[in-house]
Amino acid sequence: MQETRPYVEWQLVNDFMVDVFMKYGVPREDALICADVLLESDRRGIESHGCNRFKPIYLDRIKNGTLKPTTEIEILKDTPTTVVMDAHDGMGMVASYRMMEMLIEKAKKYGMAGGAICNSTHYGIAGYWTTMAEREGLIGITGTNARPSVAPTWGIEPMMGTNPLTFTMPTDEDFPFNFDCATSIMQNGKIEFYERQGKPTPEGVVISETGETMTDSGKILKDMRAGHAALLPLGGPGEDIGGYKGYGFTTIVEILSAALTGGPFMKALNGKDADGNPEMYHLGHFFFVINPEFFMGLDTFEKTSGDILRGLRNSKKAPGAERIYTAGEKEHDAWLERKDKGVPIGDAIQKEFIQLRDELGLTKYHFPFED
């Protein structure tokens, strides 16, 4: 589909976001991390977690007091191969960056390392953290719980988050194997993106409290926040087409995110107190890093994983299909398409950028979509 939105140069958007974060009280070093995580999502074409979430998920939460702009990291437990960290409701992206730095160092020395963060906040695309490991020749695994929005199989009540379970593995190709997705059919950010674009949500993704499918994106978001609608796990409703499998994976992430940290879970993560007022989310994340050198070596791992992926892509295609993809390939293609063009910015985000610039007095910024 032909792109009709204007492109904005990467460095301009990065600098603007960093300056806005700083105006909201985020230290410059942390703001650089946060802006890069958000833009990495747009680089990969995962627009549900990029600029689209800059204001509503991060700035608005700083403003309403459910996210602290300064991240006071406390190490609760540190062994040669494990770390438990308390983010004290600061920027989840900053805490996760520090966690991965520690785990990468441990895995290089000991072969494997695992960590968990409690009292955290939204940490951006999960694939950012696993890719940090992959760029060092390591395997990265992560998951996080989130505010309840997914119903269990045969249920209609939002109980668990969209709970991504993410893996990135090195290959001998130009891009890694990068499997980064929610354990629900669709994540909240995608519906937020549809709502901003004025588009309906596909049928079979969201169930109402009366058991019916919903497609009105705006109403879905409103009803889910009120607990009157829920996303469905991978596989969809019931068990006939495997909904119990997605339900199981979602539960695995919920358990690991909460039980490894001793943190809250499910309805305790809804960001509202008993009176409906905003409160801290207290999310949990987990991370594992594996060093292939402690097995049969990185070269063997990369060659074998590359052979597997090439075999899959070169297998017999379905009638009418032009191409078979492997995880991470579409994201690589998106970057090749966008790297020299910039970030595509839609009308809703254009308005947010202009409003933020004017409110914060960042007069040095002029965007091409204003011409």
C-alpha positions in Angstrom: 0.0 0.0 0.0 1.3 3.4 -1.0 2.4 5.5 2.0 0.5 8.8 2.1 1.8 10.1 5.5 4.7 12.6 5.4 8.1 11.3 6.5 10.1 13.1 9.2 13.9 12.7 9.4 14.9 10.3 12.2 17.3 12.6 13.9 14.7 15.4 14.1 12.1 13.2 15.7 14.8 11.7 18.1 16.0 15.1 19.2 12.4 16.4 19.7 11.4 13.4 21.8 14.6 13.7 23.9 13.9 17.4 24.6 10.2 16.7 25.4 11.2 13.9 27.8 13.6 16.2 29.5 11.0 18.9 29.8 8.9 16.3 31.6 11.7 15.7 34.1 13.5 12.7 32.5 17.3 13.0 32.8 19.0 13.4 29.4 20.9 10.0 29.5 17.6 8.3 30.3 15.7 10.3 27.7 18.1 9.1 25.0 17.4 5.5 25.9 13.6 6.1 25.9 13.6 7.9 22.6 15.7 5.2 20.9 13.4 2.4 22.2 10.3 4.2 20.8 12.0 4.9 17.5 13.3 1.4 17.1 9.7 0.3 17.1 9.0 2.7 14.1 12.2 1.6 12.4 10.8 -2.0 12.5 7.4 -0.9 11.3 5.8 -1.7 14.6 3.9 1.5 14.8 1.7 0.5 17.7 4.7 1.0 20.0 6.5 3.9 18.5 5.7 7.6 18.2 2.0 6.5 18.5 2.6 5.8 22.2 5.0 8.7 23.0 2.3 10.9 24.6 -0.5 8.6 25.8 1.7 5.9 27.4 4.7 7.9 28.7 4.1 11.7 28.9 0.5 11.4 30.0 1.4 8.9 32.7 4.2 11.1 34.0 1.7 14.0 34.1 -0.9 12.0 36.0 1.6 10.6 38.5 1.5 6.9 37.4 5.1 7.0 36.1 8.1 8.7 37.7 10.4 10.5 35.2 13.5 9.7 37.3 14.4 6.0 37.6 15.8 5.0 41.0 17.1 1.5 40.4 17.7 -0.7 43.4 19.4 -4.1 43.1 17.5 -6.4 45.4 19.6 -9.5 44.6 22.8 -10.0 42.5 24.5 -13.4 42.0 27.0 -14.4 39.3 24.2 -15.4 37.0 21.0 -13.6 38.3 19.7 -10.1 39.1 16.5 -8.9 40.7 15.9 -5.2 40.3 13.4 -2.7 41.7 12.6 0.1 39.3 10.6 2.1 41.9 7.9 3.0 39.3 10.4 4.8 37.1 10.9 4.4 33.3 10.7 0.8 32.5 12.8 1.3 29.4 15.7 2.7 31.5 15.5 -0.1 34.1 15.4 -2.7 31.3 18.4 -1.2 29.6 20.5 -1.4 32.8 19.3 -4.9 33.4 20.3 -6.1 29.9 23.8 -4.5 30.3 24.3 -6.6 33.5 22.9 -9.8 32.1 25.0 -9.6 28.9 28.1 -9.2 30.9 27.2 -12.2 33.1 26.2 -14.4 30.2 29.5 -13.7 28.4 31.3 -14.9 31.5 29.1 -17.7 32.8 27.1 -18.9 29.8 23.7 -18.0 31.0 22.0 -15.2 33.0 18.5 -14.3 34.1 17.0 -11.3 35.7 13.7 -9.8 36.8 12.4 -6.3 37.5 9.6 -5.4 39.8 7.7 -2.1 40.3 8.3 -1.2 36.7 6.3 0.5 33.9 5.8 -0.1 30.2 9.2 -1.1 28.7 8.5 -0.5 25.0 8.9 -3.2 22.4 10.1 -6.4 24.0 12.3 -7.1 21.0 14.6 -4.1 21.8 15.9 -6.0 24.9 16.4 -9.3 23.2 18.1 -7.6 20.3 20.6 -6.0 22.7 21.7 -9.6 23.5 21.7 -10.7 19.9 24.0 -7.8 18.9 26.5 -9.3 21.3 26.2 -12.8 19.7 23.8 -14.0 22.4 20.3 -15.3 22.6 17.8 -13.0 24.3 14.5 -13.9 25.9 12.0 -11.6 27.7 8.4 -11.2 28.8 6.3 -8.7 30.7 2.9 -8.6 32.3 0.7 -5.6 31.7 -2.7 -4.1 32.7 -5.4 -6.8 32.5 -7.1 -6.9 29.0 -7.1 -10.6 28.0 -9.8 -13.1 28.9 -8.9 -16.7 29.8 -10.3 -19.4 27.4 -14.1 -19.7 28.0 -14.0 -16.4 29.9 -15.2 -12.9 29.1 -13.4 -10.9 31.9 -10.1 -9.2 31.3 -7.7 -10.9 33.7 -4.2 -10.8 32.2 -2.1 -8.5 30.0 -1.2 -9.0 26.4 2.0 -10.5 27.9 4.6 -10.7 25.1 7.0 -13.7 25.0 9.9 -12.7 22.9 13.0 -14.4 21.5 15.9 -13.0 19.4 18.6 -15.3 18.1 21.7 -14.6 16.0 21.9 -15.9 12.5 24.5 -15.8 9.6 22.1 -13.5 7.7 21.8 -9.7 7.6 19.1 -9.9 10.2 18.4 -12.1 13.3 15.5 -14.4 14.0 13.3 -11.9 16.1 10.0 -13.3 17.4 8.3 -10.4 19.2 4.6 -10.5 19.7 1.8 -10.5 22.2 0.3 -13.8 23.5 -3.1 -12.3 22.7 -4.4 -12.2 19.1 -3.8 -8.4 19.1 -2.2 -6.0 21.6 -3.8 -2.9 23.0 -1.4 -0.6 21.1 -2.7 -2.0 17.8 -6.3 -1.1 18.7 -5.1 2.3 19.8 -3.5 2.7 16.4 -6.7 1.6 14.6 -8.7 4.1 16.7 -6.3 6.9 15.8 -6.6 6.0 12.1 -10.4 5.8 12.3 -10.4 2.1 11.4 -12.3 -0.8 12.9 -10.7 -3.7 14.8 -11.0 -7.0 12.9 -13.7 -9.4 14.0 -12.8 -12.2 16.4 -10.2 -10.2 18.3 -12.3 -8.7 21.1 -15.1 -10.2 23.1 -17.8 -8.2 24.9 -19.1 -9.1 28.4 -22.1 -10.7 26.6 -19.8 -12.9 24.6 -20.1 -11.1 21.2 -17.3 -9.9 19.0 -16.6 -6.2 18.8 -15.1 -4.1 16.0 -15.6 -0.4 17.0 -12.1 0.5 18.0 -13.0 3.5 20.1 -15.7 1.6 22.0 -13.4 -1.3 22.5 -10.8 0.9 24.2 -13.5 2.5 26.4 -15.1 -0.8 27.3 -11.8 -2.6 28.0 -10.8 0.2 30.4 -14.1 -0.2 32.2 -13.7 -4.0 32.3 -16.6 -4.6 29.9 -14.7 -6.1 27.1 -11.6 -8.3 26.7 -9.0 -9.3 24.1 -8.8 -13.0 23.2 -5.7 -15.1 23.5 -3.9 -16.5 20.5 -6.1 -19.1 18.9 -9.3 -17.2 19.6 -12.3 -18.2 21.5 -12.8 -21.7 22.9 -10.5 -24.7 22.3 -11.3 -25.9 18.8 -8.7 -23.8 17.0 -6.2 -23.6 19.9 -7.2 -20.8 22.1 -6.1 -22.7 25.1 -2.5 -22.6 23.8 -2.5 -18.8 23.7 -4.1 -18.8 27.1 -1.4 -21.0 28.4 1.4 -18.8 27.0 -0.2 -15.7 28.5 -0.4 -17.4 31.9 3.3 -18.4 31.7 4.3 -14.8 31.1 2.1 -13.7 34.0 3.6 -16.2 36.4 7.2 -15.5 35.5 6.7 -11.7 35.5 5.1 -11.7 39.0 6.5 -14.8 40.7 10.2 -14.2 39.9 9.9 -10.7 41.4 7.3 -11.3 44.1 5.2 -8.6 42.5 1.5 -8.0 41.9 -0.4 -9.6 39.0 -3.6 -9.6 37.0 -6.3 -7.2 38.4 -3.7 -5.6 40.7 -2.0 -4.1 37.6 -4.9 -2.1 36.3 -3.5 1.3 37.2 -6.6 2.2 39.3 -7.1 2.3 43.0 -10.4 1.2 44.7 -12.0 4.5 44.0 -11.0 4.5 40.3 -8.2 7.0 40.7 -4.9 6.5 38.7 -2.1 4.7 40.6 1.2 3.1 39.8 1.2 0.0 37.6 4.0 -2.0 39.3 4.7 -4.1 36.3 7.1 -7.1 36.3 9.5 -8.1 33.5 11.8 -11.1 33.1 14.9 -11.5 31.0 17.2 -14.5 30.0 20.4 -14.4 28.1 22.1 -17.5 26.7 25.6 -17.6 25.3 26.0 -20.0 22.3 29.8 -20.2 22.8 29.1 -22.3 25.9 27.3 -24.9 23.7 28.7 -25.7 20.2 29.9 -22.1 19.5 28.4 -19.0 17.9 29.5 -19.9 14.4 27.7 -23.2 14.5 24.6 -21.6 16.1 24.4 -18.8 13.4 24.9 -21.2 10.5 22.4 -23.7 11.8 19.7 -21.1 12.6 20.4 -19.4 9.2 20.0 -22.8 7.4 16.7 -23.4 9.2 15.3 -20.0 8.2 16.4 -20.3 4.6 14.9 -23.7 4.4 11.6 -22.3 5.6 11.6 -19.4 3.3 12.5 -21.6 0.3 9.8 -24.2 1.0 6.8 -24.7 -1.3 4.5 -21.7 -1.2 0.7 -21.7 -1.1 -1.1 -20.9 -4.3 -1.1 -17.1 -4.8 1.5 -16.5 -2.1 4.5 -14.5 -3.3 6.8 -15.0 -0.3 7.3 -16.9 2.9 8.7 -14.9 5.8 10.6 -15.8 8.9 10.3 -13.8 12.1 12.3 -10.5 12.0 12.4 -10.4 8.2 9.5 -8.0 7.7 11.0 -5.7 10.4 14.3 -5.7 8.5 12.5 -4.9 5.3 10.7 -2.0 7.0 14.0 -0.6 8.1 15.5 -0.8 4.6 12.4 1.0 3.3 12.5 3.7 6.0 16.1 4.3 6.9 16.7 7.1 4.3 13.1 8.4 4.3 12.4 8.9 8.0 9.4 8.3 10.3 5.9 8.3 8.7 3.8 10.6 10.9 0.0 10.5 10.7 -2.4 13.4 11.5 -3.0 12.5 15.2 0.7 12.4 16.0 1.3 15.6 14.0 -1.1 17.4 16.2 0.5 16.0 19.3 3.9 17.1 18.3 2.8 20.6 17.5 0.9 20.9 20.7 3.8 19.6 22.8 6.3 21.9 21.0 4.1 25.0 21.6 3.2 24.1 25.2 6.8 23.4 26.1 8.3 26.4 24.2 10.5 24.2 22.0 10.5 26.8 19.3 13.6 25.6 17.5 11.6 22.7 16.0 9.8 23.0 12.7 8.3 19.9 11.1 8.0 19.3 7.4 4.3 18.4 7.7 3.7 22.1 8.7 4.8 23.3 5.2 
